Amino acid sequence: MCSLKVCNVLLALFAVSVMGRPANEMTESEFSNMVFTVEKLDQILKAYSVYKQFMPSYVWEPIENITEEQKTQAVQMVNDYHAGKYEPKNYDDMIAIIKKSYPALAAPYETMYSKYKEQVAKLGPKGQDYCNGLEAQMYSDASPDRVVWACHIFNNAKAAVSGAKALLLDDAEAAKISEAFPEAVTFLNSKEFEAYSIIVNNLKTLDCAKDREQIFNTIKLFDKHSVLTNN
C-alpha cells in the first residue's frame, strides 16, 4: 500500500471500476450482501495472522485455537447480525446474546474481555477514558449494513489516531500503556500504523448514504490481503 500516494490509489480503484474488475473481486452490492462462511473466516484468519505480533496472547490464542464448532457459530453470529437479528448496545448485551445463541463462543469471549478490562484498569485516567470511549464508539459505529459500518469507522478514525498519538506523548500515560498493552505500543510505533495514519488523515468526511461506492473503494484500499472484498 503506497501510503504517500492516496489520490493515485483511489484514482486507480476508480479506473478499475470503470474499465473492468478482476473476476474474483466483489462489487459493492456483492460485498454488502455477502453471506459469511467458514471458508471465508479461515481465509481472513490466515491472512491476518501475520499481525499477531500486535495482539496480546489472550486475544490471539483463542483465535489461533478456535474449534470448528466455534467457527460455525462465529459465522452464524456474523450472518445473523447483518440480517438484523440482534443489535447489542454494550458488552452486557453482547455477552447475553452470545450465551443464548452462540454458546461455544461465550467462554473465550468473556475471558478475552475480562483480561482486557484488567489491563485497562492499569492505565492512567486519560488512557482509561480513551479505551472506554473506543469501546462505546465500537458499538455506536456498528451497523448491519457493512458499508455504513465502514463509513462510521472511517469518519471516526482520524480522532482515534490523533488520540492514540497524544497519549504516547504524555509521559505518565505512555509508561502505563507500555506496561499494560505492549503489543499495542509496538503497533503504534510500526510502519503499518504510520501508513494507516497517513491514509486516515487524508480521508474526507464521507456521507454514509450517498458515498457508498467511494466507501467501498476505501474498504478495498485497506483490504491489503484482498480477503474481505474478494469472492
Backbone as CSV, one residue per row, in Angstrom:
resi,resn,N_x,N_y,N_z,CA_x,CA_y,CA_z,C_x,C_y,C_z
1,MET,0.852,-1.176,0.000,0.000,0.000,0.000,0.894,1.234,0.000
2,CYS,0.834,2.048,-1.031,1.706,3.222,-1.132,1.038,4.388,-0.422
3,SER,1.292,4.554,0.846,0.548,5.472,1.692,0.725,6.935,1.301
4,LEU,1.800,7.294,0.616,2.029,8.682,0.253,1.349,9.072,-1.055
5,LYS,0.688,8.125,-1.675,0.036,8.414,-2.962,-1.420,7.973,-2.902
6,VAL,-2.125,8.446,-1.883,-3.505,8.035,-1.672,-4.377,8.395,-2.868
7,CYS,-4.203,9.600,-3.384,-5.039,10.033,-4.515,-4.836,9.136,-5.725
8,ASN,-3.600,8.764,-5.994,-3.313,7.890,-7.129,-3.961,6.526,-6.947
9,VAL,-3.918,6.021,-5.713,-4.534,4.719,-5.453,-6.031,4.789,-5.669
10,LEU,-6.666,5.848,-5.154,-8.111,5.980,-5.320,-8.490,6.146,-6.789
11,LEU,-7.658,6.883,-7.527,-7.922,7.020,-8.966,-7.796,5.670,-9.667
12,ALA,-6.812,4.878,-9.241,-6.642,3.548,-9.831,-7.849,2.665,-9.532
13,LEU,-8.352,2.761,-8.306,-9.540,1.981,-7.951,-10.733,2.415,-8.780
14,PHE,-10.850,3.737,-9.000,-11.941,4.233,-9.822,-11.812,3.716,-11.253
15,ALA,-10.572,3.699,-11.766,-10.343,3.198,-13.121,-10.745,1.736,-13.238
16,VAL,-10.434,0.956,-12.219,-10.801,-0.459,-12.238,-12.310,-0.609,-12.304
17,SER,-13.037,0.235,-11.535,-14.485,0.111,-11.504,-15.104,0.501,-12.835
18,VAL,-14.431,1.368,-13.586,-14.962,1.798,-14.878,-14.546,0.840,-15.994
19,MET,-13.277,0.415,-15.983,-12.727,-0.347,-17.097,-12.908,-1.854,-16.954
20,GLY,-13.335,-2.275,-15.775,-13.483,-3.707,-15.544,-12.787,-4.081,-14.266
21,ARG,-13.132,-5.228,-13.708,-12.559,-5.639,-12.449,-12.117,-7.080,-12.544
22,PRO,-11.169,-7.492,-11.721,-10.778,-8.893,-11.713,-11.988,-9.780,-11.450
23,ALA,-11.967,-10.987,-11.987,-13.126,-11.871,-11.904,-13.523,-12.186,-10.470
24,ASN,-12.550,-12.205,-9.559,-12.860,-12.597,-8.187,-13.087,-11.414,-7.262
25,GLU,-13.070,-10.183,-7.774,-13.264,-9.004,-6.936,-14.743,-8.677,-6.824
26,MET,-15.207,-8.468,-5.591,-16.619,-8.198,-5.361,-17.013,-6.811,-5.850
27,THR,-18.269,-6.668,-6.187,-18.863,-5.342,-6.356,-19.322,-4.868,-4.973
28,GLU,-19.710,-3.618,-4.893,-20.223,-3.099,-3.622,-21.466,-3.865,-3.188
29,SER,-22.339,-4.174,-4.150,-23.558,-4.917,-3.825,-23.249,-6.319,-3.315
30,GLU,-22.284,-6.987,-3.956,-21.897,-8.331,-3.511,-21.305,-8.297,-2.101
31,PHE,-20.507,-7.283,-1.843,-19.918,-7.143,-0.513,-21.007,-6.901,0.534
32,SER,-21.936,-6.019,0.212,-22.992,-5.677,1.161,-23.884,-6.867,1.482
33,ASN,-24.063,-7.746,0.504,-24.980,-8.878,0.677,-24.255,-10.207,0.878
34,MET,-22.963,-10.147,1.146,-22.165,-11.356,1.297,-22.667,-12.213,2.449
35,VAL,-22.775,-13.520,2.198,-23.067,-14.490,3.247,-21.728,-15.034,3.731
36,PHE,-21.428,-14.798,5.001,-20.155,-15.204,5.570,-20.097,-16.717,5.692
37,THR,-18.935,-17.302,5.452,-18.759,-18.753,5.510,-17.536,-19.102,6.344
38,VAL,-17.440,-20.358,6.742,-16.261,-20.827,7.468,-15.023,-20.687,6.590
39,GLU,-15.176,-20.947,5.298,-14.048,-20.818,4.370,-13.533,-19.368,4.342
40,LYS,-14.456,-18.412,4.322,-14.055,-17.003,4.329,-13.382,-16.650,5.650
41,LEU,-13.914,-17.157,6.754,-13.289,-16.922,8.058,-11.866,-17.469,8.082
42,ASP,-11.673,-18.684,7.549,-10.336,-19.278,7.504,-9.376,-18.414,6.676
43,GLN,-9.861,-17.887,5.562,-9.029,-17.012,4.723,-8.590,-15.770,5.490
44,ILE,-9.523,-15.177,6.217,-9.227,-13.958,6.973,-8.230,-14.242,8.091
45,LEU,-8.453,-15.324,8.837,-7.555,-15.668,9.936,-6.139,-15.942,9.433
46,LYS,-6.045,-16.632,8.312,-4.731,-16.930,7.739,-4.040,-15.649,7.273
47,ALA,-4.782,-14.791,6.586,-4.189,-13.571,6.036,-3.704,-12.637,7.134
48,TYR,-4.488,-12.523,8.202,-4.157,-11.546,9.239,-3.331,-12.126,10.378
49,SER,-2.961,-13.401,10.271,-2.086,-13.989,11.284,-0.707,-13.331,11.287
50,VAL,-0.344,-12.682,10.179,0.960,-12.004,10.116,1.028,-10.825,11.077
51,TYR,-0.122,-10.400,11.604,-0.162,-9.266,12.514,-0.305,-9.687,13.973
52,LYS,-0.099,-10.967,14.268,-0.314,-11.418,15.640,0.673,-10.796,16.624
53,GLN,1.780,-10.277,16.115,2.722,-9.583,16.999,2.097,-8.354,17.644
54,PHE,1.017,-7.844,17.033,0.348,-6.658,17.558,-0.812,-7.009,18.494
55,MET,-1.032,-8.300,18.754,-2.150,-8.733,19.590,-1.641,-9.388,20.858
56,PRO,-2.258,-9.077,22.015,-1.864,-9.788,23.242,-2.245,-11.262,23.142
57,SER,-1.546,-12.091,23.880,-1.774,-13.543,23.799,-3.201,-13.923,24.155
58,TYR,-3.823,-13.172,25.087,-5.192,-13.526,25.477,-6.214,-13.229,24.381
59,VAL,-5.792,-12.478,23.368,-6.650,-12.264,22.194,-6.297,-13.264,21.101
60,TRP,-4.987,-13.397,20.822,-4.596,-14.219,19.680,-4.770,-15.709,19.923
61,GLU,-4.453,-16.199,21.113,-4.503,-17.643,21.351,-5.896,-18.244,21.156
62,PRO,-6.971,-17.621,21.652,-8.303,-18.171,21.355,-8.627,-18.162,19.863
63,ILE,-8.104,-17.164,19.152,-8.327,-17.118,17.702,-7.543,-18.238,17.019
64,GLU,-6.284,-18.398,17.426,-5.424,-19.410,16.819,-5.924,-20.823,17.105
65,ASN,-6.547,-21.022,18.262,-7.004,-22.348,18.683,-8.510,-22.534,18.516
66,ILE,-9.118,-21.730,17.693,-10.566,-21.795,17.504,-10.986,-23.180,16.991
67,THR,-12.064,-23.709,17.550,-12.556,-25.031,17.148,-13.509,-24.899,15.973
68,GLU,-13.816,-26.022,15.338,-14.755,-25.997,14.216,-16.140,-25.557,14.677
69,GLU,-16.544,-25.996,15.877,-17.842,-25.564,16.409,-17.865,-24.059,16.619
70,GLN,-16.780,-23.515,17.146,-16.709,-22.069,17.355,-16.715,-21.319,16.033
71,LYS,-16.005,-21.844,15.039,-16.029,-21.207,13.714,-17.449,-21.166,13.164
72,THR,-18.151,-22.287,13.259,-19.518,-22.362,12.736,-20.417,-21.350,13.434
73,GLN,-20.289,-21.262,14.752,-21.132,-20.324,15.491,-20.721,-18.875,15.236
74,ALA,-19.422,-18.618,15.060,-18.964,-17.263,14.748,-19.514,-16.797,13.413
75,VAL,-19.490,-17.685,12.426,-20.028,-17.367,11.102,-21.526,-17.096,11.191
76,GLN,-22.241,-17.922,11.945,-23.674,-17.726,12.098,-23.973,-16.405,12.803
77,MET,-23.157,-16.077,13.810,-23.339,-14.828,14.544,-23.175,-13.624,13.614
78,VAL,-22.156,-13.660,12.751,-21.937,-12.569,11.796,-23.123,-12.451,10.838
79,ASN,-23.555,-13.570,10.281,-24.669,-13.534,9.333,-25.956,-13.071,9.990
80,ASP,-26.191,-13.508,11.229,-27.397,-13.080,11.941,-27.367,-11.579,12.204
81,TYR,-26.186,-11.055,12.556,-26.090,-9.616,12.803,-26.406,-8.824,11.546
82,HIS,-25.810,-9.230,10.425,-26.034,-8.487,9.185,-27.431,-8.708,8.612
83,ALA,-28.124,-9.705,9.124,-29.538,-9.902,8.774,-30.458,-9.118,9.704
84,GLY,-29.888,-8.398,10.660,-30.671,-7.571,11.567,-31.345,-8.315,12.695
85,LYS,-30.813,-9.492,13.068,-31.476,-10.307,14.084,-31.155,-9.879,15.515
86,TYR,-30.111,-9.084,15.699,-29.803,-8.553,17.026,-28.964,-7.295,16.860
87,GLU,-28.962,-6.452,17.904,-28.215,-5.200,17.826,-27.750,-4.806,19.231
88,PRO,-26.617,-5.340,19.674,-26.134,-5.043,21.029,-25.696,-3.590,21.171
89,LYS,-25.962,-3.022,22.338,-25.584,-1.636,22.609,-24.334,-1.531,23.479
90,ASN,-23.954,-2.657,24.118,-22.801,-2.652,25.006,-22.372,-4.094,25.253
91,TYR,-21.336,-4.253,26.071,-20.812,-5.595,26.345,-21.858,-6.491,26.989
92,ASP,-22.613,-5.971,27.946,-23.617,-6.794,28.627,-24.639,-7.357,27.644
93,ASP,-25.077,-6.515,26.711,-25.990,-7.001,25.660,-25.315,-8.095,24.841
94,MET,-24.056,-7.858,24.466,-23.348,-8.765,23.578,-23.147,-10.124,24.221
95,ILE,-22.697,-10.154,25.469,-22.428,-11.440,26.109,-23.726,-12.199,26.365
96,ALA,-24.816,-11.488,26.637,-26.106,-12.159,26.824,-26.556,-12.825,25.531
97,ILE,-26.362,-12.142,24.412,-26.721,-12.702,23.095,-25.862,-13.916,22.782
98,ILE,-24.573,-13.801,23.048,-23.656,-14.911,22.763,-24.011,-16.137,23.600
99,LYS,-24.246,-15.938,24.895,-24.575,-17.063,25.769,-25.860,-17.767,25.315
100,LYS,-26.807,-16.994,24.838,-28.086,-17.563,24.427,-28.007,-18.270,23.074
101,SER,-27.355,-17.642,22.103,-27.434,-18.131,20.718,-26.150,-18.739,20.175
102,TYR,-25.000,-18.399,20.765,-23.714,-18.875,20.240,-22.838,-19.320,21.415
103,PRO,-23.305,-20.288,22.203,-22.673,-20.616,23.496,-21.225,-21.073,23.413
104,ALA,-20.814,-21.652,22.291,-19.422,-22.106,22.179,-18.443,-20.934,22.206
105,LEU,-18.936,-19.733,21.934,-18.074,-18.549,21.905,-18.047,-17.809,23.235
106,ALA,-18.938,-18.178,24.146,-19.118,-17.384,25.367,-17.876,-17.376,26.255
107,ALA,-17.315,-18.550,26.547,-16.178,-18.618,27.475,-14.962,-17.851,26.960
108,PRO,-14.522,-18.083,25.715,-13.364,-17.318,25.238,-13.636,-15.820,25.147
109,TYR,-14.870,-15.452,24.800,-15.213,-14.034,24.694,-15.161,-13.366,26.068
110,GLU,-15.735,-14.023,27.077,-15.711,-13.486,28.431,-14.284,-13.364,28.963
111,THR,-13.480,-14.395,28.722,-12.095,-14.380,29.196,-11.303,-13.257,28.536
112,MET,-11.462,-13.134,27.233,-10.765,-12.100,26.477,-11.130,-10.712,26.995
113,TYR,-12.423,-10.498,27.198,-12.890,-9.179,27.624,-12.441,-8.868,29.050
114,SER,-12.542,-9.842,29.943,-12.169,-9.595,31.341,-10.672,-9.295,31.463
115,LYS,-9.842,-9.997,30.703,-8.397,-9.723,30.737,-8.088,-8.349,30.148
116,TYR,-8.820,-7.985,29.098,-8.653,-6.649,28.516,-9.010,-5.571,29.541
117,LYS,-10.116,-5.743,30.242,-10.536,-4.735,31.216,-9.559,-4.655,32.397
118,GLU,-8.954,-5.781,32.759,-7.927,-5.758,33.805,-6.762,-4.866,33.394
119,GLN,-6.394,-4.936,32.120,-5.290,-4.111,31.627,-5.705,-2.646,31.533
120,VAL,-6.927,-2.388,31.120,-7.412,-1.004,31.050,-7.353,-0.357,32.427
121,ALA,-7.691,-1.140,33.470,-7.691,-0.611,34.839,-6.304,-0.179,35.299
122,LYS,-5.263,-0.638,34.637,-3.886,-0.275,34.991,-3.451,1.050,34.361
123,LEU,-4.254,1.572,33.445,-3.884,2.795,32.741,-4.155,4.026,33.598
124,GLY,-3.594,5.152,33.161,-3.899,6.429,33.783,-5.306,6.871,33.394
125,PRO,-5.801,7.963,33.975,-7.173,8.412,33.693,-7.432,8.727,32.226
126,LYS,-6.459,9.331,31.562,-6.656,9.641,30.143,-6.694,8.364,29.306
127,GLY,-5.827,7.412,29.625,-5.817,6.140,28.897,-7.103,5.369,29.097
128,GLN,-7.615,5.368,30.322,-8.875,4.684,30.587,-10.026,5.346,29.838
129,ASP,-10.046,6.669,29.851,-11.108,7.380,29.115,-11.036,7.063,27.625
130,TYR,-9.825,7.006,27.102,-9.645,6.713,25.672,-10.165,5.312,25.340
131,CYS,-9.767,4.314,26.129,-10.195,2.932,25.862,-11.698,2.765,26.025
132,ASN,-12.253,3.368,27.073,-13.697,3.269,27.286,-14.469,3.981,26.178
133,GLY,-13.903,5.088,25.709,-14.534,5.796,24.595,-14.495,4.984,23.323
134,LEU,-13.361,4.304,23.054,-13.263,3.452,21.867,-14.266,2.309,21.924
135,GLU,-14.432,1.728,23.119,-15.381,0.618,23.260,-16.803,1.090,22.979
136,ALA,-17.175,2.241,23.542,-18.508,2.780,23.293,-18.680,3.116,21.816
137,GLN,-17.621,3.671,21.203,-17.674,4.021,19.784,-17.832,2.780,18.920
138,MET,-17.199,1.669,19.325,-17.311,0.425,18.571,-18.762,-0.004,18.425
139,TYR,-19.527,0.101,19.510,-20.931,-0.291,19.455,-21.780,0.725,18.690
140,SER,-21.483,2.012,18.859,-22.276,3.013,18.145,-21.953,3.038,16.657
141,ASP,-20.708,2.679,16.287,-20.333,2.612,14.866,-20.998,1.445,14.151
142,ALA,-21.223,0.357,14.867,-21.683,-0.884,14.249,-23.016,-0.698,13.528
143,SER,-23.141,-1.383,12.396,-24.377,-1.344,11.608,-24.508,-2.650,10.842
144,PRO,-25.719,-3.189,10.735,-25.903,-4.384,9.898,-25.487,-4.156,8.444
145,ASP,-25.548,-2.908,7.997,-25.098,-2.548,6.648,-23.582,-2.394,6.680
146,ARG,-22.855,-3.291,6.026,-21.390,-3.293,6.095,-20.770,-1.980,5.620
147,VAL,-21.337,-1.398,4.577,-20.775,-0.163,4.024,-20.990,0.996,4.991
148,VAL,-22.158,1.075,5.594,-22.432,2.123,6.578,-21.520,1.958,7.787
149,TRP,-21.335,0.720,8.236,-20.440,0.445,9.368,-19.037,0.941,9.048
150,ALA,-18.532,0.596,7.865,-17.197,1.056,7.468,-17.135,2.576,7.399
151,CYS,-18.198,3.189,6.906,-18.262,4.654,6.814,-18.113,5.284,8.194
152,HIS,-18.816,4.747,9.180,-18.709,5.264,10.544,-17.272,5.142,11.056
153,ILE,-16.648,3.992,10.800,-15.269,3.779,11.251,-14.329,4.779,10.585
154,PHE,-14.454,4.947,9.274,-13.584,5.880,8.555,-13.769,7.310,9.069
155,ASN,-15.021,7.701,9.309,-15.287,9.065,9.763,-14.750,9.342,11.161
156,ASN,-14.623,8.310,11.973,-14.136,8.488,13.347,-12.655,8.129,13.516
157,ALA,-12.040,7.610,12.446,-10.671,7.109,12.560,-9.654,8.203,12.840
158,LYS,-9.854,9.375,12.255,-8.869,10.453,12.442,-8.754,10.830,13.917
159,ALA,-9.893,10.932,14.598,-9.875,11.277,16.019,-9.240,10.162,16.842
160,ALA,-9.512,8.908,16.466,-8.925,7.771,17.195,-7.413,7.759,17.056
161,VAL,-6.915,8.026,15.853,-5.471,8.043,15.611,-4.807,9.186,16.383
162,SER,-5.383,10.379,16.291,-4.775,11.525,16.973,-4.810,11.343,18.485
163,GLY,-5.893,10.714,18.996,-5.991,10.460,20.430,-4.925,9.494,20.906
164,ALA,-4.673,8.441,20.120,-3.642,7.463,20.476,-2.259,8.114,20.470
165,LYS,-1.976,8.924,19.473,-0.676,9.587,19.393,-0.478,10.560,20.553
166,ALA,-1.547,11.250,20.951,-1.449,12.199,22.060,-1.120,11.480,23.367
167,LEU,-1.698,10.306,23.572,-1.414,9.547,24.793,0.047,9.132,24.861
168,LEU,0.616,8.759,23.731,2.019,8.339,23.723,2.987,9.499,23.956
169,LEU,2.496,10.723,23.762,3.331,11.903,24.017,3.240,12.372,25.467
170,ASP,2.302,11.771,26.210,2.137,12.076,27.636,2.951,11.050,28.420
171,ASP,4.067,11.473,29.014,4.994,10.520,29.629,4.330,9.631,30.675
172,ALA,3.499,10.203,31.523,2.853,9.421,32.587,1.906,8.386,32.001
173,GLU,1.145,8.786,30.998,0.195,7.862,30.363,0.941,6.810,29.537
174,ALA,1.955,7.253,28.800,2.681,6.347,27.898,3.331,5.203,28.659
175,ALA,3.880,5.480,29.831,4.536,4.433,30.607,3.550,3.345,31.020
176,LYS,2.352,3.755,31.411,1.336,2.792,31.831,0.786,2.014,30.638
177,ILE,0.667,2.679,29.501,0.208,1.998,28.281,1.228,0.943,27.867
178,SER,2.501,1.295,27.933,3.562,0.349,27.557,3.541,-0.893,28.440
179,GLU,3.220,-0.706,29.712,3.167,-1.833,30.633,1.932,-2.698,30.404
180,ALA,0.779,-2.054,30.204,-0.485,-2.794,30.085,-0.698,-3.367,28.688
181,PHE,-0.291,-2.619,27.661,-0.552,-3.024,26.279,0.713,-2.896,25.429
182,PRO,1.743,-3.695,25.715,2.993,-3.571,24.949,2.800,-3.861,23.468
183,GLU,1.901,-4.788,23.138,1.669,-5.112,21.715,1.044,-3.923,20.982
184,ALA,0.157,-3.200,21.675,-0.458,-2.028,21.060,0.576,-0.942,20.808
185,VAL,1.518,-0.783,21.744,2.572,0.209,21.567,3.473,-0.180,20.390
186,THR,3.750,-1.478,20.273,4.524,-1.956,19.115,3.831,-1.569,17.817
187,PHE,2.499,-1.752,17.788,1.741,-1.387,16.592,1.781,0.116,16.347
188,LEU,1.590,0.912,17.408,1.554,2.364,17.252,2.892,2.927,16.790
189,ASN,3.961,2.169,16.987,5.289,2.596,16.527,5.725,1.897,15.238
190,SER,4.800,1.188,14.606,5.143,0.394,13.418,4.929,1.164,12.127
191,LYS,5.549,0.668,11.064,5.346,1.268,9.741,3.915,1.043,9.279
192,GLU,3.284,-0.046,9.732,1.892,-0.315,9.360,0.973,0.774,9.911
193,PHE,1.205,1.169,11.174,0.372,2.220,11.758,0.656,3.560,11.103
194,GLU,1.903,3.815,10.786,2.242,5.075,10.130,1.546,5.187,8.777
195,ALA,1.551,4.081,8.012,0.848,4.083,6.724,-0.643,4.295,6.921
196,TYR,-1.204,3.592,7.925,-2.635,3.718,8.222,-2.986,5.156,8.599
197,SER,-2.184,5.772,9.453,-2.500,7.116,9.924,-2.397,8.144,8.803
198,ILE,-1.455,7.955,7.882,-1.339,8.878,6.748,-2.596,8.799,5.878
199,ILE,-3.050,7.587,5.602,-4.261,7.423,4.794,-5.462,8.022,5.510
200,VAL,-5.596,7.706,6.799,-6.725,8.208,7.590,-6.771,9.728,7.571
201,ASN,-5.619,10.359,7.725,-5.575,11.821,7.771,-5.882,12.464,6.422
202,ASN,-5.874,11.665,5.365,-6.214,12.184,4.035,-7.661,11.879,3.631
203,LEU,-8.383,11.165,4.487,-9.774,10.852,4.163,-10.670,12.050,4.440
204,LYS,-11.567,12.333,3.521,-12.575,13.363,3.779,-13.741,12.722,4.510
205,THR,-14.546,13.550,5.168,-15.737,13.033,5.831,-16.696,12.490,4.775
206,LEU,-17.141,11.274,4.986,-17.970,10.584,3.999,-19.445,10.676,4.367
207,ASP,-20.290,10.785,3.359,-21.742,10.716,3.541,-22.122,9.243,3.450
208,CYS,-22.539,8.657,4.554,-22.745,7.212,4.599,-23.885,6.733,3.702
209,ALA,-24.783,7.626,3.332,-25.882,7.249,2.444,-25.535,7.473,0.973
210,LYS,-24.786,8.526,0.677,-24.557,8.923,-0.710,-23.223,8.440,-1.281
211,ASP,-22.258,8.156,-0.427,-20.902,7.865,-0.904,-20.565,6.375,-0.862
212,ARG,-21.545,5.523,-1.088,-21.339,4.084,-0.907,-20.200,3.542,-1.774
213,GLU,-20.130,3.954,-3.032,-19.092,3.431,-3.907,-17.712,3.883,-3.444
214,GLN,-17.603,5.148,-3.022,-16.324,5.636,-2.521,-15.944,4.928,-1.224
215,ILE,-16.930,4.684,-0.369,-16.662,3.957,0.877,-16.149,2.562,0.562
216,PHE,-16.800,1.892,-0.391,-16.375,0.541,-0.757,-14.965,0.555,-1.352
217,ASN,-14.662,1.552,-2.175,-13.304,1.664,-2.715,-12.280,1.880,-1.598
218,THR,-12.674,2.599,-0.557,-11.781,2.802,0.579,-11.600,1.504,1.353
219,ILE,-12.661,0.726,1.483,-12.540,-0.592,2.110,-11.534,-1.437,1.330
220,LYS,-11.634,-1.428,0.012,-10.689,-2.189,-0.817,-9.261,-1.691,-0.625
221,LEU,-9.111,-0.391,-0.457,-7.784,0.183,-0.226,-7.161,-0.382,1.046
222,PHE,-7.974,-0.527,2.083,-7.473,-1.055,3.356,-7.376,-2.582,3.357
223,ASP,-8.051,-3.244,2.424,-8.039,-4.713,2.372,-6.764,-5.183,1.678
224,LYS,-5.661,-4.994,2.370,-4.329,-5.236,1.795,-4.166,-6.668,1.305
225,HIS,-4.810,-7.622,1.981,-4.652,-9.029,1.632,-5.766,-9.548,0.727
226,SER,-6.669,-8.655,0.315,-7.744,-8.998,-0.631,-8.554,-10.205,-0.188
227,VAL,-8.877,-10.253,1.096,-9.701,-11.346,1.596,-11.097,-10.882,2.000
228,LEU,-11.250,-9.595,2.293,-12.561,-9.092,2.710,-13.439,-8.749,1.516
229,THR,-12.818,-8.335,0.405,-13.600,-7.813,-0.725,-13.447,-8.664,-1.985
230,ASN,-12.924,-9.870,-1.850,-12.835,-10.798,-2.979,-13.708,-12.026,-2.723
231,ASN,-14.235,-12.575,-3.792,-15.039,-13.799,-3.682,-14.145,-15.004,-3.379
